[in-house]
Amino acid sequence: MDRTPLKLMLAAMLLTVGCSKPPAVCESNADCFEGAQCNSFGTCIPLMDADTDLDVRPPEDMGPDAAPDADMPPPPDMPRDLPPDVDMPGDVDADMGDPPVVLDRDGDGVPDDEDNCPDHRNPGQFDSDQDGEGDPCDPDLDDDGIPDDTDNCRFVVNPMQSDLDGDGFGDRCDLDIDGDQIRNGDDNCPLFPNPAQTDTDMDGMGDECDDDFDSDGIDDAIDNCFDVANPLQEDGDGDMHGDVCDTCPLVSDPLQLDADADTVGDVCDNCPQVSNASQNNNDGDTLGNACDNCPFDTNQNQADTDNDGVGNVCDNCISKSNILQTDSDGDGVGNACDNCPLDANPTQGDSDNDGAGNACDNCLNLANPNQDDIDNDGIGDPCDPDIDGDGVANALDNCPVDANANQADRDMDGIGDVCDPTP
C-alpha cells in the first residue's frame, strides 16, 4: 500500500494559526506575536493579560469544547504608582476645557472605537485569527468557517472537520489522531492504529504504516513479498508472488488460496483439504499421507467399497466395514469378514458352505452353521455318530441327544427314561 498521501496529510494537519510567521507554527516564544507563547504542540497561543484574570489561551487539551469564558470579570483597578507625567485615559491638561468623553463599555481600558471586542473585555486585544474580531467575541476563533460551537478544533484551522478516530477532537488538534491510546509524538504510526507499536523491521516506523515492512529495500507497493525480505524479488513461477513467500513457488498461484491453512497452496497441495505441511506421500500416488485412504499402497482412485475409510487395496475386509482392521489370526483377512477369525485361513475355504471355514469347521462336509456340538467332543452334531456321547450310537440310542448310557426304559416304550416325558 502506498502511504505517501497519508503522510502528506499528517504533515498538513500540523499547520495551525496564531503565530507571527506563516505557516502558523512555532518552535519557541520568539516566533509568536507579542502577548502569546509557543505551546508544546508548536502552536502560538495568547497569554493571560497582566491586568486581568481573563484567560484567553486555548485549553491544554485543544478540545472542541474548550473556549474563552464568555462571562468576563469586572474591570480591574487602575494601575498605581505611575510616573506623574503619564496620562491616564480621560485625563486632560488643566488649561483645557471639559475632558472628551471616552466610551469603554466593557471597561477593559481600550476605547470602544479602538476595541476589537467593545462588549467583551479584551485588554490585550488578542485576535488569534487576525480577522479584526477579538478572541472573546469572535464566533470563529480560528477563522476556518466553522462556528466555534460546532468546531471540533476551535483554535486550529480544520475546515474539513476531519476526525480520523471519531472521538470528537479534530485531527489537527487531537493529541492521539488514530485513537490507539498512543500520543502522536510517541506513536510510531500516528495515522494508523498500532496500539502494540509493532515494528517488525525495527526501523522506528510501525508495521501498520511502514512503506517497507520487511526492510529489504523494496517499497511495499511493488514488493512481491512485502512481509518477508526478498531484495532480489525472485519469482520462479511468475505469479507476482516472490518465491520466499509463495505458497506454491514452483506452480503459478496468483490467488494464493490455502483451504487447509498448512502454508501449502491449494494448487500444489497433495492434500488441499487436510493439513499436510510436510507433504509426505509414502506410496507416491499424488495423494499425501494425511488424506490417502491407503498411505502405503498406491490407490489413486481411492476406491473404498465398504466406506470404512480404508481403501480397497489395503482393506482386509473390502466388503464389510472394519475401520480398525483387526485380524486376530494374522491371515490377512479381518475379523469382521474372516470365516475363521481365530484360525488362520487365508484362502477362506468352506467345503460345506455353512459360513464356518474349513480350518475351524467341526463338520467339514456337513453344514453346521452354528457349529452345534452337544457333547463338546469337537465333532459337530450333524456328523457325530454319538451326539450325546453316552457310548450308544445315535441309531441305537433311545435318547440320542441326552446321555443315557444304560438305556433305561421303565415303560418299555422305546424312549429312554431321561428323555421320555412320561417314563
Secondary structure, 3 states (H helix, E strand, C coil): CCCHHHHHHHHHHCCECCECCCCECCCCHHHECCCEEECCCCCEEECCCCCCCCCCCCCCCCCCCCCCCCCCCCCCCCCCCCCCCCCCCCCCCCCCCCCCCCCCCCCCCCCCCCCCCCCCCCCCCCCCCCCCCCHHHCCCCCCCCCCCCCCCCCCCCCCCCCCCCCCCCCHHHCCCCCCCCCCCCCCCCCCCCCCCCCCCCCCCCCHHHCCCCCCCCCCCCCCCCCCCCCCCCCCCCCCCCCHHHCCCCCCCCCCCCCCCCCCCCHHHCCCCCCCCCCCCCCCCCCCCHHHCCCCCCCCCCCCCCCCCCCCHHHCCCCCCCCCCCCCCCCCCCCCCCCCCCCCCCCCCCCCCCCCCCCCCCCCCCCCCCCCCCCCCCCCCHHHCCCCCCCCCCCCCCCCCCCCCCCCCCCCCCCCCHHHCCCC
